[in-house]
Amino acid sequence: MSQKFKILITGVAGFLGSHLAEKLNSLGHEVIGIDNLMGGYQDNISNEIEFYKVDCCDLLKVQALMKNVDIVYHCAATAHEGLSVFSPYEITKNNYLASVSIFTAAINNKVKRIIYCSSMARYGDSKTPFTEDMEPNPIDPYAISKVASEKVLANLCELNNIEYVIAVPHNIIGPRQRYDDPFRNVVSIMLNRMMQKKAPIIYGDGEQKRCFSYIDDCISCLIPMMDQKNLHREIINIGPDEEFVTVNHVAEICSNVAGFNAEPIYKEDRPQEVKHALCSADKARKLLNYKTTTSLRDGIIKTYEYIKKRGTKEFDYNINLEIINDLTPETWKKKQI
Ligand SMILES: NC(=O)c1ccc[n+]([C@@H]2O[C@H](COP(=O)([O-])OP(=O)(O)OC[C@H]3O[C@@H](n4cnc5c(N)ncnc54)[C@H](O)[C@@H]3O)[C@@H](O)[C@H]2O)c1
């Protein structure tokens, strides 16, 4: 029988953290989850796990909860890349300071390994496909906070002899993702609007290209990161590199799945949005036996079914705009989504 661990997951009310908690719990590990509930949904948290409403920045509380913990998965963040140039303080606090606090607590408790969820934003507008050996090229406060957190993680872990792995997910879709967040999650936003008979909103000409990962395909990569021997110090992109599609094409699939046809509403480009973002999955294939099991269309169908079951929602502007000027999208200034 494989070894059972005591595992702490941050951001457990969130999309990734809640799926991870459920899977690790089903594998027989003892799971503790923390979240400040500023994002995610409280009902994402399974009753089977020990939950604490705690902010990651609260070092003393986090440190106490980490007693006897073997493995830490740090998933909490305000993962709002586009918003980060307009709300840099809030986003840096929850991404960078929160990470430093979690890593400090983990090191003081001598955990065996820390798995950090970074982001493809770390590559910025580098040449595609992005490979892990590329020099990070962060171009906005979200990406800067992710790369800075990676560096602090490596620095503290090397000094204190603690193992770490950096997971680099990209554009994950699926059930439990917040669909009433106006600032991120393009597929969920489009579906939530279309199911209310509202046309999708697209920034720029919609020809920007992305790859989308279905949640289960990310979780199956995160699980072995907990104890697979050859992963210490590795940075690994997780998610597919097939189906590299335009946002216009994503809108077409969403409209087809939701059964609602309307011309997209095109808005000004968002500042610093990367035109084409594609991560190579070669390293994940090699080290984690990565395979894509769910196509983009099937992932959109599952997301649609989730929203349909819960019901559509009004968008919730729960993060304040800190910089409001001519560059700020009017969709956010005027709450048009
Ligand atoms: N979903 C994606 O497409 C994607 C892509 C790349 C990287 N990531 C990374 O994966 C991780 C998980 O993303 P997600 O999509 O599940 O996000 P999410 O917003 O669904 O979940 C994040 C959770 O963190 C919590 N949180 C935020 N700040 C906190 C704080 N200071 N203290 C405690 N809890 C806090 C929120 O309440 C939320 O429940 C993030 O680090 C994100 O940057 C996600």
The ligand as a Tripos MOL2 file, in Angstrom:
@<TRIPOS>MOLECULE
LIG
   44    48     1     0     0
SMALL
NO_CHARGES

@<TRIPOS>ATOM
      1 N1         -7.5470   28.0070  -13.0670 N.am      1 LIG1
      2 C1         -6.6070   28.2350  -13.9560 C.2       1 LIG1
      3 O1         -6.8560   28.2720  -15.1550 O.2       1 LIG1
      4 C2         -5.1680   28.4350  -13.5070 C.ar      1 LIG1
      5 C3         -4.1890   28.6060  -14.4910 C.ar      1 LIG1
      6 C4         -2.8930   28.8130  -14.0900 C.ar      1 LIG1
      7 C5         -2.5600   28.8320  -12.7500 C.ar      1 LIG1
      8 N2         -3.5230   28.6600  -11.8210 N.ar      1 LIG1
      9 C6         -3.1310   28.7060  -10.4150 C.3       1 LIG1
     10 O2         -3.7180   27.6190   -9.7250 O.3       1 LIG1
     11 C7         -4.0910   28.0290   -8.4120 C.3       1 LIG1
     12 C8         -5.5550   27.7260   -8.1860 C.3       1 LIG1
     13 O3         -6.3410   28.4500   -9.1170 O.3       1 LIG1
     14 P1         -7.9170   28.3270   -9.1350 P.3       1 LIG1
     15 O4         -8.3600   28.4900  -10.5270 O.co2     1 LIG1
     16 O5         -8.3370   27.1320   -8.3710 O.co2     1 LIG1
     17 O6         -8.3240   29.6360   -8.3430 O.3       1 LIG1
     18 P2         -9.6190   29.8960   -7.4370 P.3       1 LIG1
     19 O7         -9.8270   31.3560   -7.4270 O.co2     1 LIG1
     20 O8        -10.7550   29.0250   -7.8430 O.co2     1 LIG1
     21 O9         -9.1380   29.4100   -5.9970 O.3       1 LIG1
     22 C9         -8.2300   30.1440   -5.2390 C.3       1 LIG1
     23 C10        -8.7030   30.1290   -3.7980 C.3       1 LIG1
     24 O10        -7.7340   30.8240   -3.0190 O.3       1 LIG1
     25 C11        -8.4160   31.5330   -2.0100 C.3       1 LIG1
     26 N3         -7.5670   32.6260   -1.5490 N.ar      1 LIG1
     27 C12        -7.1520   33.7210   -2.2360 C.ar      1 LIG1
     28 N4         -6.3470   34.4760   -1.4850 N.ar      1 LIG1
     29 C13        -6.2490   33.8500   -0.2830 C.ar      1 LIG1
     30 C14        -5.5620   34.1530    0.9180 C.ar      1 LIG1
     31 N5         -4.8330   35.2670    1.0480 N.pl3     1 LIG1
     32 N6         -5.6750   33.2920    1.9500 N.ar      1 LIG1
     33 C15        -6.4370   32.1730    1.8600 C.ar      1 LIG1
     34 N7         -7.1330   31.8380    0.7390 N.ar      1 LIG1
     35 C16        -7.0310   32.6720   -0.3190 C.ar      1 LIG1
     36 C17        -9.7040   32.0110   -2.6590 C.3       1 LIG1
     37 O11       -10.7110   32.2800   -1.7170 O.3       1 LIG1
     38 C18       -10.0430   30.8340   -3.5790 C.3       1 LIG1
     39 O12       -10.9690   29.9460   -2.9660 O.3       1 LIG1
     40 C19        -3.7300   29.4940   -8.3040 C.3       1 LIG1
     41 O13        -2.4860   29.6210   -7.6880 O.3       1 LIG1
     42 C20        -3.6500   29.9580   -9.7280 C.3       1 LIG1
     43 O14        -2.7620   31.0370   -9.8790 O.3       1 LIG1
     44 C21        -4.8260   28.4560  -12.1720 C.ar      1 LIG1
@<TRIPOS>BOND
     1     1     2 1
     2     2     3 2
     3     2     4 1
     4     4     5 ar
     5     4    44 ar
     6     5     6 ar
     7     6     7 ar
     8     7     8 ar
     9     8     9 1
    10     8    44 ar
    11     9    10 1
    12     9    42 1
    13    10    11 1
    14    11    12 1
    15    11    40 1
    16    12    13 1
    17    13    14 1
    18    14    15 2
    19    14    16 1
    20    14    17 1
    21    17    18 1
    22    18    19 2
    23    18    20 1
    24    18    21 1
    25    21    22 1
    26    22    23 1
    27    23    24 1
    28    23    38 1
    29    24    25 1
    30    25    26 1
    31    25    36 1
    32    26    27 ar
    33    26    35 ar
    34    27    28 ar
    35    28    29 ar
    36    29    30 ar
    37    29    35 ar
    38    30    31 1
    39    30    32 ar
    40    32    33 ar
    41    33    34 ar
    42    34    35 ar
    43    36    37 1
    44    36    38 1
    45    38    39 1
    46    40    41 1
    47    40    42 1
    48    42    43 1
@<TRIPOS>SUBSTRUCTURE
     1 LIG1         1 GROUP 0 **** ****
